[in-house]
Amino acid sequence: MRIDRAGDAEGPLVSSIGPRGFRVDDGYYPALLLTPTRADLWSPPSIETLDIDELAALVAARPEFILIGTGANLVRPPVALIRALEAREIGVEAMDSRAAARAWGVLRAERRSIAAALYPLAQ
């Protein structure tokens, strides 16, 4: 799936999603962490054990909210994670990873201060 660059978005953007993962610039990432300035390879834990420590690099960026792409299907993140992020005044939006990658581009074009954690489509 190809994703066109949205407007005046700055920083890393997911340009396509395919069998090799998420394409950002010239690299492919099976799973990744995104901030407005970086795209980093990520080896995520199971969604059921995802905690704030695993997202420390995103939390440090002080985003409005974190998009969590949960793979091929929507899976609710742990309540403890949501509470820990909300205690730091960071919202959480969970959706499947394809939707999260598209939302990332749209929200970055709006210059929103967000971060994302994208699980692979095949787990």
N, CA, C and O atoms as a GROMACS GRO file, in nm:
protein
  492
    1MET      N    1   0.084  -0.116   0.000
    1MET     CA    2   0.000   0.000   0.000
    1MET      C    3   0.089   0.123   0.000
    1MET      O    4   0.178   0.136   0.085
    2ARG      N    5   0.066   0.214  -0.094
    2ARG     CA    6   0.143   0.338  -0.104
    2ARG      C    7   0.068   0.446  -0.028
    2ARG      O    8  -0.055   0.452  -0.034
    3ILE      N    9   0.142   0.531   0.043
    3ILE     CA   10   0.082   0.644   0.114
    3ILE      C   11   0.148   0.769   0.061
    3ILE      O   12   0.270   0.784   0.071
    4ASP      N   13   0.070   0.861   0.004
    4ASP     CA   14   0.126   0.984  -0.049
    4ASP      C   15   0.162   1.080   0.063
    4ASP      O   16   0.095   1.083   0.166
    5ARG      N   17   0.267   1.157   0.041
    5ARG     CA   18   0.313   1.256   0.138
    5ARG      C   19   0.202   1.358   0.157
    5ARG      O   20   0.146   1.411   0.061
    6ALA      N   21   0.171   1.384   0.282
    6ALA     CA   22   0.061   1.474   0.315
    6ALA      C   23   0.111   1.617   0.332
    6ALA      O   24   0.190   1.646   0.421
    7GLY      N   25   0.065   1.707   0.245
    7GLY     CA   26   0.089   1.850   0.260
    7GLY      C   27   0.232   1.886   0.291
    7GLY      O   28   0.326   1.840   0.225
    8ASP      N   29   0.248   1.969   0.392
    8ASP     CA   30   0.378   2.020   0.431
    8ASP      C   31   0.436   1.945   0.550
    8ASP      O   32   0.509   2.004   0.630
    9ALA      N   33   0.405   1.820   0.564
    9ALA     CA   34   0.454   1.743   0.678
    9ALA      C   35   0.607   1.743   0.680
    9ALA      O   36   0.672   1.729   0.576
   10GLU      N   37   0.661   1.760   0.798
   10GLU     CA   38   0.806   1.756   0.816
   10GLU      C   39   0.842   1.631   0.895
   10GLU      O   40   0.760   1.574   0.965
   11GLY      N   41   0.967   1.591   0.881
   11GLY     CA   42   1.014   1.475   0.957
   11GLY      C   43   0.981   1.346   0.886
   11GLY      O   44   0.937   1.345   0.771
   12PRO      N   45   1.002   1.235   0.956
   12PRO     CA   46   0.982   1.104   0.892
   12PRO      C   47   0.835   1.077   0.864
   12PRO      O   48   0.747   1.103   0.946
   13LEU      N   49   0.810   1.023   0.745
   13LEU     CA   50   0.674   0.983   0.707
   13LEU      C   51   0.677   0.844   0.648
   13LEU      O   52   0.772   0.807   0.578
   14VAL      N   53   0.576   0.769   0.676
   14VAL     CA   54   0.561   0.636   0.619
   14VAL      C   55   0.508   0.654   0.477
   14VAL      O   56   0.399   0.708   0.457
   15SER      N   57   0.585   0.608   0.378
   15SER     CA   58   0.543   0.625   0.239
   15SER      C   59   0.472   0.503   0.182
   15SER      O   60   0.398   0.513   0.085
   16SER      N   61   0.496   0.385   0.243
   16SER     CA   62   0.425   0.266   0.199
   16SER      C   63   0.433   0.159   0.308
   16SER      O   64   0.517   0.164   0.398
   17ILE      N   65   0.344   0.063   0.295
   17ILE     CA   66   0.341  -0.051   0.386
   17ILE      C   67   0.332  -0.175   0.300
   17ILE      O   68   0.247  -0.185   0.211
   18GLY      N   69   0.420  -0.270   0.325
   18GLY     CA   70   0.420  -0.392   0.245
   18GLY      C   71   0.480  -0.508   0.321
   18GLY      O   72   0.494  -0.501   0.443
   19PRO      N   73   0.514  -0.615   0.250
   19PRO     CA   74   0.565  -0.736   0.314
   19PRO      C   75   0.693  -0.712   0.398
   19PRO      O   76   0.718  -0.783   0.495
   20ARG      N   77   0.773  -0.613   0.358
   20ARG     CA   78   0.897  -0.584   0.433
   20ARG      C   79   0.872  -0.492   0.551
   20ARG      O   80   0.961  -0.472   0.633
   21GLY      N   81   0.753  -0.438   0.561
   21GLY     CA   82   0.722  -0.349   0.672
   21GLY      C   83   0.685  -0.210   0.626
   21GLY      O   84   0.626  -0.191   0.519
   22PHE      N   85   0.720  -0.114   0.707
   22PHE     CA   86   0.687   0.027   0.682
   22PHE      C   87   0.806   0.094   0.615
   22PHE      O   88   0.918   0.086   0.665
   23ARG      N   89   0.782   0.158   0.502
   23ARG     CA   90   0.891   0.229   0.435
   23ARG      C   91   0.892   0.373   0.483
   23ARG      O   92   0.793   0.445   0.473
   24VAL      N   93   1.007   0.414   0.536
   24VAL     CA   94   1.030   0.552   0.578
   24VAL      C   95   1.160   0.595   0.513
   24VAL      O   96   1.265   0.535   0.536
   25ASP      N   97   1.153   0.701   0.431
   25ASP     CA   98   1.269   0.745   0.354
   25ASP      C   99   1.320   0.626   0.273
   25ASP      O  100   1.244   0.567   0.196
   26ASP      N  101   1.447   0.589   0.288
   26ASP     CA  102   1.503   0.479   0.210
   26ASP      C  103   1.510   0.347   0.286
   26ASP      O  104   1.570   0.251   0.239
   27GLY      N  105   1.448   0.342   0.404
   27GLY     CA  106   1.457   0.222   0.484
   27GLY      C  107   1.323   0.155   0.507
   27GLY      O  108   1.218   0.217   0.494
   28TYR      N  109   1.330   0.027   0.540
   28TYR     CA  110   1.211  -0.050   0.575
   28TYR      C  111   1.222  -0.092   0.720
   28TYR      O  112   1.330  -0.132   0.766
   29TYR      N  113   1.113  -0.084   0.792
   29TYR     CA  114   1.109  -0.118   0.934
   29TYR      C  115   0.993  -0.214   0.957
   29TYR      O  116   0.878  -0.179   0.928
   30PRO      N  117   1.019  -0.335   1.008
   30PRO     CA  118   0.908  -0.426   1.039
   30PRO      C  119   0.816  -0.364   1.146
   30PRO      O  120   0.694  -0.381   1.141
   31ALA      N  121   0.877  -0.294   1.241
   31ALA     CA  122   0.804  -0.222   1.345
   31ALA      C  123   0.887  -0.099   1.377
   31ALA      O  124   1.010  -0.102   1.367
   32LEU      N  125   0.821   0.011   1.415
   32LEU     CA  126   0.898   0.131   1.439
   32LEU      C  127   0.836   0.225   1.540
   32LEU      O  128   0.716   0.220   1.569
   33LEU      N  129   0.923   0.310   1.592
   33LEU     CA  130   0.882   0.420   1.678
   33LEU      C  131   0.906   0.548   1.600
   33LEU      O  132   1.011   0.565   1.538
   34LEU      N  133   0.808   0.638   1.602
   34LEU     CA  134   0.817   0.763   1.529
   34LEU      C  135   0.800   0.882   1.622
   34LEU      O  136   0.712   0.882   1.708
   35THR      N  137   0.884   0.982   1.603
   35THR     CA  138   0.865   1.113   1.664
   35THR      C  139   0.871   1.214   1.550
   35THR      O  140   0.903   1.174   1.438
   36PRO      N  141   0.843   1.339   1.573
   36PRO     CA  142   0.851   1.436   1.464
   36PRO      C  143   0.990   1.448   1.401
   36PRO      O  144   1.003   1.502   1.291
   37THR      N  145   1.093   1.398   1.466
   37THR     CA  146   1.228   1.410   1.412
   37THR      C  147   1.297   1.278   1.382
   37THR      O  148   1.403   1.278   1.319
   38ARG      N  149   1.240   1.164   1.425
   38ARG     CA  150   1.310   1.036   1.412
   38ARG      C  151   1.216   0.920   1.376
   38ARG      O  152   1.097   0.921   1.409
   39ALA      N  153   1.274   0.823   1.309
   39ALA     CA  154   1.210   0.693   1.288
   39ALA      C  155   1.311   0.590   1.334
   39ALA      O  156   1.423   0.585   1.282
   40ASP      N  157   1.274   0.508   1.431
   40ASP     CA  158   1.366   0.409   1.487
   40ASP      C  159   1.309   0.269   1.478
   40ASP      O  160   1.191   0.247   1.504
   41LEU      N  161   1.395   0.174   1.440
   41LEU     CA  162   1.358   0.033   1.441
   41LEU      C  163   1.317  -0.005   1.583
   41LEU      O  164   1.378   0.040   1.680
   42TRP      N  165   1.215  -0.087   1.594
   42TRP     CA  166   1.161  -0.125   1.725
   42TRP      C  167   1.137  -0.275   1.727
   42TRP      O  168   1.086  -0.332   1.631
   43SER      N  169   1.174  -0.337   1.837
   43SER     CA  170   1.141  -0.478   1.862
   43SER      C  171   1.036  -0.479   1.972
   43SER      O  172   1.070  -0.487   2.090
   44PRO      N  173   0.909  -0.470   1.934
   44PRO     CA  174   0.804  -0.453   2.035
   44PRO      C  175   0.775  -0.580   2.114
   44PRO      O  176   0.789  -0.691   2.064
   45PRO      N  177   0.734  -0.560   2.239
   45PRO     CA  178   0.686  -0.674   2.317
   45PRO      C  179   0.545  -0.708   2.270
   45PRO      O  180   0.491  -0.638   2.184
   46SER      N  181   0.486  -0.812   2.323
   46SER     CA  182   0.346  -0.839   2.290
   46SER      C  183   0.264  -0.719   2.336
   46SER      O  184   0.298  -0.653   2.434
   47ILE      N  185   0.157  -0.691   2.266
   47ILE     CA  186   0.075  -0.575   2.300
   47ILE      C  187   0.023  -0.585   2.444
   47ILE      O  188   0.004  -0.484   2.511
   48GLU      N  189  -0.001  -0.707   2.490
   48GLU     CA  190  -0.054  -0.726   2.625
   48GLU      C  191   0.046  -0.683   2.733
   48GLU      O  192   0.006  -0.650   2.845
   49THR      N  193   0.176  -0.683   2.701
   49THR     CA  194   0.277  -0.646   2.800
   49THR      C  195   0.339  -0.509   2.773
   49THR      O  196   0.432  -0.469   2.842
   50LEU      N  197   0.288  -0.437   2.674
   50LEU     CA  198   0.341  -0.303   2.643
   50LEU      C  199   0.326  -0.212   2.764
   50LEU      O  200   0.218  -0.200   2.822
   51ASP      N  201   0.438  -0.147   2.801
   51ASP     CA  202   0.432  -0.055   2.914
   51ASP      C  203   0.505   0.075   2.880
   51ASP      O  204   0.566   0.087   2.774
   52ILE      N  205   0.497   0.170   2.970
   52ILE     CA  206   0.552   0.303   2.945
   52ILE      C  207   0.704   0.300   2.928
   52ILE      O  208   0.758   0.382   2.854
   53ASP      N  209   0.772   0.208   2.993
   53ASP     CA  210   0.918   0.200   2.978
   53ASP      C  211   0.955   0.167   2.834
   53ASP      O  212   1.055   0.217   2.783
   54GLU      N  213   0.876   0.083   2.769
   54GLU     CA  214   0.902   0.046   2.629
   54GLU      C  215   0.885   0.166   2.536
   54GLU      O  216   0.942   0.169   2.427
   55LEU      N  217   0.807   0.264   2.579
   55LEU     CA  218   0.780   0.384   2.498
   55LEU      C  219   0.855   0.507   2.548
   55LEU      O  220   0.818   0.620   2.515
   56ALA      N  221   0.960   0.486   2.626
   56ALA     CA  222   1.033   0.597   2.689
   56ALA      C  223   1.082   0.700   2.588
   56ALA      O  224   1.075   0.820   2.614
   57ALA      N  225   1.130   0.656   2.472
   57ALA     CA  226   1.179   0.751   2.371
   57ALA      C  227   1.066   0.839   2.320
   57ALA      O  228   1.089   0.956   2.288
   58LEU      N  229   0.945   0.784   2.313
   58LEU     CA  230   0.830   0.864   2.268
   58LEU      C  231   0.785   0.960   2.376
   58LEU      O  232   0.755   1.076   2.348
   59VAL      N  233   0.779   0.912   2.499
   59VAL     CA  234   0.738   0.994   2.612
   59VAL      C  235   0.833   1.113   2.627
   59VAL      O  236   0.789   1.224   2.658
   60ALA      N  237   0.962   1.090   2.606
   60ALA     CA  238   1.062   1.197   2.618
   60ALA      C  239   1.038   1.310   2.519
   60ALA      O  240   1.078   1.423   2.544
   61ALA      N  241   0.974   1.280   2.407
   61ALA     CA  242   0.944   1.382   2.307
   61ALA      C  243   0.827   1.473   2.348
   61ALA      O  244   0.800   1.573   2.281
   62ARG      N  245   0.758   1.439   2.457
   62ARG     CA  246   0.646   1.517   2.511
   62ARG      C  247   0.536   1.544   2.407
   62ARG      O  248   0.497   1.659   2.385
   63PRO      N  249   0.485   1.438   2.343
   63PRO     CA  250   0.380   1.457   2.242
   63PRO      C  251   0.245   1.486   2.306
   63PRO      O  252   0.224   1.461   2.425
   64GLU      N  253   0.153   1.539   2.226
   64GLU     CA  254   0.013   1.555   2.269
   64GLU      C  255  -0.046   1.418   2.297
   64GLU      O  256  -0.114   1.396   2.398
   65PHE      N  257  -0.018   1.326   2.204
   65PHE     CA  258  -0.066   1.189   2.219
   65PHE      C  259   0.022   1.095   2.139
   65PHE      O  260   0.100   1.138   2.054
   66ILE      N  261   0.007   0.967   2.168
   66ILE     CA  262   0.081   0.862   2.099
   66ILE      C  263  -0.017   0.775   2.023
   66ILE      O  264  -0.114   0.724   2.078
   67LEU      N  265   0.010   0.760   1.894
   67LEU     CA  266  -0.064   0.664   1.811
   67LEU      C  267  -0.003   0.527   1.834
   67LEU      O  268   0.119   0.511   1.823
   68ILE      N  269  -0.084   0.430   1.865
   68ILE     CA  270  -0.034   0.294   1.878
   68ILE      C  271  -0.100   0.210   1.768
   68ILE      O  272  -0.219   0.182   1.773
   69GLY      N  273  -0.018   0.173   1.670
   69GLY     CA  274  -0.064   0.084   1.564
   69GLY      C  275  -0.044  -0.058   1.611
   69GLY      O  276   0.069  -0.103   1.629
   70THR      N  277  -0.154  -0.130   1.631
   70THR     CA  278  -0.149  -0.259   1.700
   70THR      C  279  -0.135  -0.380   1.607
   70THR      O  280  -0.166  -0.493   1.646
   71GLY      N  281  -0.088  -0.358   1.486
   71GLY     CA  282  -0.072  -0.469   1.391
   71GLY      C  283  -0.185  -0.471   1.290
   71GLY      O  284  -0.241  -0.366   1.256
   72ALA      N  285  -0.218  -0.589   1.240
   72ALA     CA  286  -0.319  -0.603   1.136
   72ALA      C  287  -0.460  -0.570   1.186
   72ALA      O  288  -0.547  -0.530   1.108
   73ASN      N  289  -0.482  -0.585   1.316
   73ASN     CA  290  -0.613  -0.560   1.375
   73ASN      C  291  -0.600  -0.471   1.497
   73ASN      O  292  -0.494  -0.465   1.560
   74LEU      N  293  -0.707  -0.403   1.530
   74LEU     CA  294  -0.710  -0.321   1.651
   74LEU      C  295  -0.711  -0.410   1.774
   74LEU      O  296  -0.792  -0.502   1.786
   75VAL      N  297  -0.620  -0.382   1.865
   75VAL     CA  298  -0.613  -0.449   1.994
   75VAL      C  299  -0.600  -0.338   2.098
   75VAL      O  300  -0.518  -0.248   2.082
   76ARG      N  301  -0.679  -0.344   2.201
   76ARG     CA  302  -0.672  -0.241   2.305
   76ARG      C  303  -0.541  -0.254   2.382
   76ARG      O  304  -0.505  -0.363   2.427
   77PRO      N  305  -0.469  -0.141   2.398
   77PRO     CA  306  -0.348  -0.145   2.481
   77PRO      C  307  -0.384  -0.165   2.628
   77PRO      O  308  -0.498  -0.141   2.667
   78PRO      N  309  -0.289  -0.207   2.709
   78PRO     CA  310  -0.317  -0.229   2.851
   78PRO      C  311  -0.366  -0.102   2.921
   78PRO      O  312  -0.316   0.008   2.894
   79VAL      N  313  -0.461  -0.117   3.008
   79VAL     CA  314  -0.516  -0.004   3.083
   79VAL      C  315  -0.406   0.065   3.164
   79VAL      O  316  -0.405   0.188   3.174
   80ALA      N  317  -0.313  -0.012   3.220
   80ALA     CA  318  -0.204   0.047   3.299
   80ALA      C  319  -0.119   0.141   3.213
   80ALA      O  320  -0.074   0.244   3.262
   81LEU      N  321  -0.096   0.106   3.087
   81LEU     CA  322  -0.021   0.192   2.997
   81LEU      C  323  -0.097   0.322   2.971
   81LEU      O  324  -0.040   0.431   2.979
   82ILE      N  325  -0.224   0.310   2.941
   82ILE     CA  326  -0.306   0.428   2.914
   82ILE      C  327  -0.305   0.521   3.035
   82ILE      O  328  -0.288   0.642   3.020
   83ARG      N  329  -0.322   0.467   3.154
   83ARG     CA  330  -0.322   0.548   3.276
   83ARG      C  331  -0.188   0.615   3.299
   83ARG      O  332  -0.181   0.732   3.337
   84ALA      N  333  -0.079   0.541   3.276
   84ALA     CA  334   0.055   0.596   3.296
   84ALA      C  335   0.082   0.712   3.199
   84ALA      O  336   0.142   0.812   3.238
   85LEU      N  337   0.037   0.698   3.075
   85LEU     CA  338   0.056   0.806   2.978
   85LEU      C  339  -0.033   0.925   3.012
   85LEU      O  340   0.011   1.040   3.007
   86GLU      N  341  -0.157   0.899   3.046
   86GLU     CA  342  -0.248   1.008   3.082
   86GLU      C  343  -0.200   1.083   3.206
   86GLU      O  344  -0.223   1.203   3.218
   87ALA      N  345  -0.134   1.014   3.300
   87ALA     CA  346  -0.078   1.079   3.417
   87ALA      C  347   0.031   1.179   3.378
   87ALA      O  348   0.060   1.273   3.451
   88ARG      N  349   0.090   1.158   3.261
   88ARG     CA  350   0.191   1.249   3.207
   88ARG      C  351   0.131   1.346   3.106
   88ARG      O  352   0.202   1.415   3.034
   89GLU      N  353  -0.002   1.349   3.102
   89GLU     CA  354  -0.078   1.436   3.012
   89GLU      C  355  -0.049   1.406   2.865
   89GLU      O  356  -0.041   1.496   2.781
   90ILE      N  357  -0.034   1.277   2.835
   90ILE     CA  358  -0.016   1.229   2.699
   90ILE      C  359  -0.134   1.137   2.667
   90ILE      O  360  -0.157   1.038   2.737
   91GLY      N  361  -0.208   1.170   2.563
   91GLY     CA  362  -0.321   1.087   2.522
   91GLY      C  363  -0.275   0.965   2.444
   91GLY      O  364  -0.159   0.955   2.404
   92VAL      N  365  -0.367   0.872   2.424
   92VAL     CA  366  -0.339   0.749   2.351
   92VAL      C  367  -0.449   0.727   2.248
   92VAL      O  368  -0.568   0.737   2.280
   93GLU      N  369  -0.409   0.695   2.125
   93GLU     CA  370  -0.503   0.659   2.020
   93GLU      C  371  -0.456   0.526   1.962
   93GLU      O  372  -0.350   0.520   1.901
   94ALA      N  373  -0.533   0.422   1.980
   94ALA     CA  374  -0.499   0.290   1.927
   94ALA      C  375  -0.581   0.261   1.803
   94ALA      O  376  -0.700   0.293   1.796
   95MET      N  377  -0.516   0.198   1.705
   95MET     CA  378  -0.582   0.159   1.580
   95MET      C  379  -0.493   0.056   1.513
   95MET      O  380  -0.380   0.034   1.557
   96ASP      N  381  -0.542  -0.007   1.407
   96ASP     CA  382  -0.454  -0.100   1.337
   96ASP      C  383  -0.338  -0.022   1.277
   96ASP      O  384  -0.348   0.099   1.258
   97SER      N  385  -0.229  -0.089   1.247
   97SER     CA  386  -0.107  -0.021   1.205
   97SER      C  387  -0.119   0.051   1.071
   97SER      O  388  -0.056   0.155   1.052
   98ARG      N  389  -0.199  -0.002   0.979
   98ARG     CA  390  -0.218   0.070   0.852
   98ARG      C  391  -0.286   0.204   0.876
   98ARG      O  392  -0.243   0.307   0.823
   99ALA      N  393  -0.390   0.204   0.956
   99ALA     CA  394  -0.461   0.328   0.988
   99ALA      C  395  -0.370   0.424   1.063
   99ALA      O  396  -0.374   0.545   1.039
  100ALA      N  397  -0.289   0.372   1.154
  100ALA     CA  398  -0.199   0.458   1.232
  100ALA      C  399  -0.096   0.524   1.140
  100ALA      O  400  -0.064   0.641   1.158
  101ALA      N  401  -0.043   0.449   1.043
  101ALA     CA  402   0.055   0.506   0.950
  101ALA      C  403  -0.007   0.617   0.866
  101ALA      O  404   0.056   0.720   0.842
  102ARG      N  405  -0.131   0.597   0.822
  102ARG     CA  406  -0.200   0.703   0.746
  102ARG      C  407  -0.229   0.824   0.836
  102ARG      O  408  -0.208   0.938   0.794
  103ALA      N  409  -0.276   0.799   0.956
  103ALA     CA  410  -0.306   0.908   1.050
  103ALA      C  411  -0.180   0.987   1.082
  103ALA      O  412  -0.186   1.110   1.094
  104TRP      N  413  -0.067   0.919   1.095
  104TRP     CA  414   0.060   0.986   1.122
  104TRP      C  415   0.085   1.095   1.018
  104TRP      O  416   0.117   1.209   1.053
  105GLY      N  417   0.073   1.060   0.890
  105GLY     CA  418   0.098   1.158   0.783
  105GLY      C  419   0.002   1.276   0.788
  105GLY      O  420   0.045   1.390   0.772
  106VAL      N  421  -0.124   1.249   0.810
  106VAL     CA  422  -0.224   1.356   0.815
  106VAL      C  423  -0.198   1.449   0.933
  106VAL      O  424  -0.199   1.572   0.919
  107LEU      N  425  -0.173   1.390   1.049
  107LEU     CA  426  -0.152   1.471   1.169
  107LEU      C  427  -0.020   1.548   1.164
  107LEU      O  428  -0.012   1.659   1.216
  108ARG      N  429   0.082   1.490   1.104
  108ARG     CA  430   0.208   1.563   1.089
  108ARG      C  431   0.194   1.677   0.989
  108ARG      O  432   0.258   1.781   1.005
  109ALA      N  433   0.111   1.659   0.885
  109ALA     CA  434   0.086   1.768   0.791
  109ALA      C  435   0.020   1.886   0.862
  109ALA      O  436   0.038   2.001   0.823
  110GLU      N  437  -0.056   1.856   0.966
  110GLU     CA  438  -0.117   1.960   1.049
  110GLU      C  439  -0.019   2.013   1.154
  110GLU      O  440  -0.052   2.100   1.234
  111ARG      N  441   0.104   1.958   1.150
  111ARG     CA  442   0.211   1.996   1.244
  111ARG      C  443   0.174   1.967   1.390
  111ARG      O  444   0.215   2.039   1.480
  112ARG      N  445   0.097   1.862   1.409
  112ARG     CA  446   0.062   1.819   1.545
  112ARG      C  447   0.184   1.755   1.610
  112ARG      O  448   0.262   1.687   1.543
  113SER      N  449   0.198   1.776   1.737
  113SER     CA  450   0.308   1.718   1.814
  113SER      C  451   0.263   1.581   1.863
  113SER      O  452   0.199   1.568   1.967
  114ILE      N  453   0.298   1.479   1.786
  114ILE     CA  454   0.254   1.343   1.816
  114ILE      C  455   0.374   1.248   1.810
  114ILE      O  456   0.483   1.287   1.768
  115ALA      N  457   0.353   1.127   1.853
  115ALA     CA  458   0.451   1.019   1.840
  115ALA      C  459   0.371   0.893   1.803
  115ALA      O  460   0.249   0.890   1.816
  116ALA      N  461   0.442   0.791   1.757
  116ALA     CA  462   0.373   0.668   1.718
  116ALA      C  463   0.459   0.545   1.746
  116ALA      O  464   0.582   0.549   1.737
  117ALA      N  465   0.394   0.438   1.779
  117ALA     CA  466   0.454   0.306   1.795
  117ALA      C  467   0.375   0.213   1.705
  117ALA      O  468   0.257   0.190   1.728
  118LEU      N  469   0.441   0.160   1.602
  118LEU     CA  470   0.372   0.078   1.503
  118LEU      C  471   0.420  -0.067   1.509
  118LEU      O  472   0.535  -0.097   1.480
  119TYR      N  473   0.327  -0.155   1.546
  119TYR     CA  474   0.353  -0.299   1.546
  119TYR      C  475   0.350  -0.351   1.404
  119TYR      O  476   0.284  -0.294   1.318
  120PRO      N  477   0.422  -0.459   1.378
  120PRO     CA  478   0.420  -0.519   1.243
  120PRO      C  479   0.281  -0.572   1.209
  120PRO      O  480   0.202  -0.604   1.298
  121LEU      N  481   0.253  -0.581   1.080
  121LEU     CA  482   0.123  -0.633   1.037
  121LEU      C  483   0.114  -0.782   1.061
  121LEU      O  484   0.006  -0.833   1.094
  122ALA      N  485   0.224  -0.854   1.046
  122ALA     CA  486   0.225  -0.998   1.071
  122ALA      C  487   0.305  -1.023   1.198
  122ALA      O  488   0.421  -0.983   1.208
  123GLN      N  489   0.243  -1.090   1.294
  123GLN     CA  490   0.311  -1.115   1.420
  123GLN      C  491   0.314  -1.262   1.451
  123GLN      O  492   0.368  -1.302   1.554
   0.00000   0.00000   0.00000
